Every structure is written in structure tokens, then in C-alpha cells.
Amino acid sequence: MGAMFAFLSPASRDTADPIVSVKSATGWLRQLPSLDVVARQQLVLRAFDEMRQSRRAFDVARCEALQYVDAALGADRRQLFKQYVDSLESAPKVSARIWQGSLDLAQAFIVAYQRVLEAALAPAANGRFKPHVPVLFARLIHYYGTDAKLRVCRHERWIPAKWLELHRAYMRASELGVDRVATSLGASGGHATQWTVEQEYVYALLVHQLNSGNLSPANLDWAVAQVRGWSRRLELVALPKTMEGFYVDVAGRAGLVRRTGQESGSMLRYVDTTPLANQLDMTLAALRHSEETDQGPVGPLNHQRAMILDKVRAAVAPNLNTDLRRDPRTPCALGARVRIGLARIQHELGRAVSDAPADTQTGEEIEVYAVAGPARPKPRVPDEADTLSSSLASFPDPMWQVRDRSVAGLRICAGGGVGQTLMLGSLVAVKPGDASHWVLGVVRRLNKLSNEDVEAGVSLIAERAVAVTLYAKRETNQELGIVVNGLDASMMGPRFEGLYLPPPSRPDKPLVVKTVVIPTQEYAEGRKLILMTGRSIYTVALRQLVEQRADWSWAAIQIVEKQARTGTD
């Protein structure tokens, strides 16, 4: 055990640096924990830190050792990303640590390959470096693509300096004439797919194109794998062969830009994505055909993948002739109040119910106001006695704005670091500054423009939602039953909070059934719940799901029984 962690000791820094030769790297890798991929990754990062601080030269032996370690850790990197995706909703803190560790590992490889390339391209470099130069450039740019994928998972964008690094690496390889040399890691076996520097560069550019804000990390992982394979036929040219496609300024500070026909310059490189789009269309047609003919368990998976490719196509197609917005949008600049998550929304709307005038709290139908107990009228507070906090609550949150809106959605923006916890599928309630009520929606598109600014596309699912308290229904016990206000208390199980959505909900493809939004752990089809209004007691049954996420489920309900509530006058 002591030998395993010897390289972590500062005193042995020069002797314990394991990435100095293939032989030492092999022995070190064998000593790493075999089952704990996260622990292995942490030890690998320590080893890279030792390599950066070591006084040993970056020679050919280290160059070969680095490639050996790179090939050996390929399965680890894939497993880390899978763990990140799997824990994203169930354990967000764990997921964030895995994401950060994966990013640190990619950046460690970038720094290591940069250092080795500096030694390989130095005027006094050993001639044995020459065969390694193409693969060193290819792997360097590969890890820029890995960095891009991880950031796109969190809807982040590169800073200009990162683009400059990528472009410089590609241009240096191009100047040396190694940009189209097929390469593969020697330790990966003779059957490994070979990649050129140009192919890795084009792939890294395309990954950023997928930062459209509407792909979850799991969807992105599958989409990126398809795009990586399909992009191998693409090439960069100095003179365009068609008016369609994209261009990149290899001396600039950004990635791919869709062509307009007006661009020109000696540092521009053009790429026609038609071959990729054709392959995408063929795959999409096959998935849709399979979806129509296969009614088994594969059907839903094919449907999901077809939806992913629809989103990908808009980002990588050589031309964009369709408007992705289904409904006309009206630009605006309105301050807004925003609440994120079922618990916060329920609390906000529940407060709105309790603060409502007495005559609105005694409604009979569920569609009015559902409350957990008898209505308790509250006296109106005179304006002059209002507290500062209640006065401020009536104004929009200063950080949120509605930028445009349509019948079915809103585009909301926030600055000052607000909204950085938003995720695709988040439940949000929005109250624009010119509205008197909250609307309920789901985040369908997300773009983190910087560490301070975020933009989200919200699809509305209800123009009105009511906070409700629900009780699980138990079997009645005649001996222990105590009737209160017409309800046998022994029937009432654990309580939980939710939202009731009166029909019709969802402006786009309206639903005419009554629905509720409840915590996902409380949902089970057919489960019976008790819901009380001011005058009635309802027994409702949960029916089919409309939509489900890790923390909330939107389900239809059926009224099974309704009885009058006594003692409410």
C-alpha cells in the first residue's frame, strides 16, 4: 500500500513521477484501485500534477508513456461520464463533483500534450519525436473536444482564449503538414479507428454546435457519438465548393458560423456538412420507420432518438430553411418574478391563496381554490401598515426579465448569477410585470451565456395553477374513525403538497382533463388521494402521466367520489 501512494509524497517528487516511461506507467496503473473509477481518476490527476512539477525532461520515453496512459484510461473516462449522467438528477452534488473531475482530467491531458509538443517541436528536438507529432496534435485537439462536450452538458460556452488555443493548435499542425495524417494511439491496438488532426478539429467545432440548449447530458452523449462517426467524411477547405455550410475563422475567437455568402478572408476555412446531414436523415428515416412498425420495448427508445436527431439536424444542417419556433413571438422587455422547483412554486401559490379575500376562498369546485382546511378569512392590512418585504414582493425580481413570448412559451433571462441552477426540465412559475397571475411552465431550452447570465426557453403548461394539499387515502377503520367536518380522519394518510391545473391546461395541444403536479415519489397510477375544498371532500385517483421528471410528475386525475363537507358555514 505504501508503494502505491509513494508518488503522493513531495519528498519523492522526482522519483515517484509515474508517467516517465511505458514500463513505469504500466506498473503504476496496475496498482490503482480496480473498481473505484472515481478514486482512480483522483490519483491520475495527482500523477499529472507530479509530472508538471517534475524536473525530468519531456523526452520520447515520456511521450510514449503519456500515450500509453491515455489509451489505458479510455474506459475510465467513458465510465465517469456515465456516472455523471446517472447521478445528475438523483445526486446532483455527486454529479457536479464527477463533472469537475472529468473536466480536470481533460485539461490535465491538454497541458501534458502541450508540454510534450513543445519538446517535440523544439529546434534541438530528438529525431525520434518525429513519428509521434501527428498523434500528439490529434490527441491534444481530441481533449479540446472532450472539454467542449463537458461544457455543453452544462450549457456553458468557451471563452475567446480557449478558441484561440484550439485554432492555434490546428494551424500549427496544418503548417507542419500533419493535419491529414491518420493516427491512433499505439497502445489501443491495431484495429482502433484512426483519426486525423483535421477530423478531431472538425468534431470539436461540431460539438459546440450542439449547444442549442435543448439537449440533456444523456441525449447529448448519444448525439455526440453519432455526430463523431458521421463527421469523419467532412473536410476543411480554403475555397468553398458550395454556398451552403459553415465557416470558421482560424485566427478568430469563435467557432463555426453558418454561411451567408458574404464572408471572405485568407484565414477562413469552409466546411460543407451535407454528408453529415444526409447520414442523419437516413438514420432519422430508419428510426421513424422502426417506430411505426415496432410496437415492442424498442419503440419508445427509437422515438426518443428520433426527437434527438430532429434537434441535432437544426444545429448541423448545411442550410436552415425552417423556423424552429412554432408560434409567433412578440419581443418585450418586462421584469418578472420567477420561482423554480415544485416546492417553491407551491409555497408561493399557496401564499397567494391564503392572502386572497374571504369570498374567493369558499368556492365549491376544485377549479376555484383548493385548501387544506376550512377557509379562515384574514383581515386586509391597510396600505400604510404594509411591511417593506410585502411591498417589495409585489414588484418583479430585479434580475429576471421576459424577453419575448408567444401563446405557448416565454423566453426569460437573468443576470447577476441568478438562475445558474436551472436545468432542462425544471418546473418554473413566472409572473411577468404586466400580469396579475402566475403561469406555470417547463424549461425546454437553456443557454448559459456566461457565469453571470442565463437564458431559458419556457414551454407553458398552465396559465393558471392552484396550490393544493393532498392526503393518501387509507382504508376506513369503523372502530377508530373520528368524523371531523364530514370526513373520517382514519382515512387520511400522509400529506404532501402539489399543484392543481384546471383544464384546459397547456396552450399548445390543450388537455381537457383535470391534472395535478406532485412529487415523483408520490406518484403511482391508480393511487387514491383525498383533496378538500372549502365545501367538499374529493377522492381522486391518479391516472396516466402527462410528463415525469426526477422531482415532479404531471398526471391526470379522476374524481372517484365527492361528498359535502359539514361544519364549514
Secondary structure, DSSP 8 states (H G I E B T S, - for coil): -TTTTGGGSGGGHHHH--TTSHHHHHHHHHHS-SS-HHHHHHHHHHHHHHHHH--S---HHHHHHHHHHHHHTHHHHHHHHHHHHHTTTT-HHHHHHHHHHHHHHHHHHHHHHHHHHHHHTSTT--GGGGGGHHHHHHHHHHHHHHHHHHHHHTT----HHHHHHHHHHHHHHHHTT-TT--B--GGG-TTS--B-HHHHHHHHHHHHHT-SS---HHHHHHHHHHHHHHGGG---BSS-SSS-SEEEETTSSS--EE--S----TTEEEE--HHHHHHHHHHHHHHHHHHHH--STHHHHHHHHHHHHHHHHHHH-S---S-S-SS--EEEEEEEEEEESHHHHHHHHHHHHHTS-GGGS--SSTTS-B-SSS--------GGG--HHHHHHTS-EEEEEEEEE-SSEEEEEE-TTTTTT--TT-EEEEEETT-SS-EEEEEEEEEE-SSS-EEEEEEEEES--EEEEEEEE----TTT--EETTEEGGGEEEEEEEEEE-SSB-SSS-B-S-EEEE-GGG--TT-EEEEEBSSEEEEEEEEEEEEE-SS-EEEEEEEEEEEE-SS--
